[in-house]
Amino acid sequence: MAGKNNRRQEVRGILAQLERSGLTQREFAEREGISTSTLQYWLRRERLEREISGETALVAVTPTSPSTLVAVGFIIECGDLRIEVPRDASVEEWQRLREALAS
């Protein structure tokens, strides 16, 4: 069990290095000599563990301009993905967004 905890700490250290590096996942994986799929697996597992433990939180986003505040109900950001959801989005638009995210 101690070995498993050591490995988890090692992986978390690698993921922290990725975050600080400013490199893409592919660039970082190549630099570290690991496969991109392994790195992505570690990232997914870490994200899931944080969600399960309740460590995830919403992050405040500052609008880039006053017009953004009026036009956008809220913004979802995850890595390089940015989704701006209109304040007046219809039920159908929400359903399409949910379906797109699920695919």
Beta strands, then each sheet from edge to edge (+ up, - down):
strand 1: 72-78
strand 2: 81-86
sheet 1: 1+ 2-
end
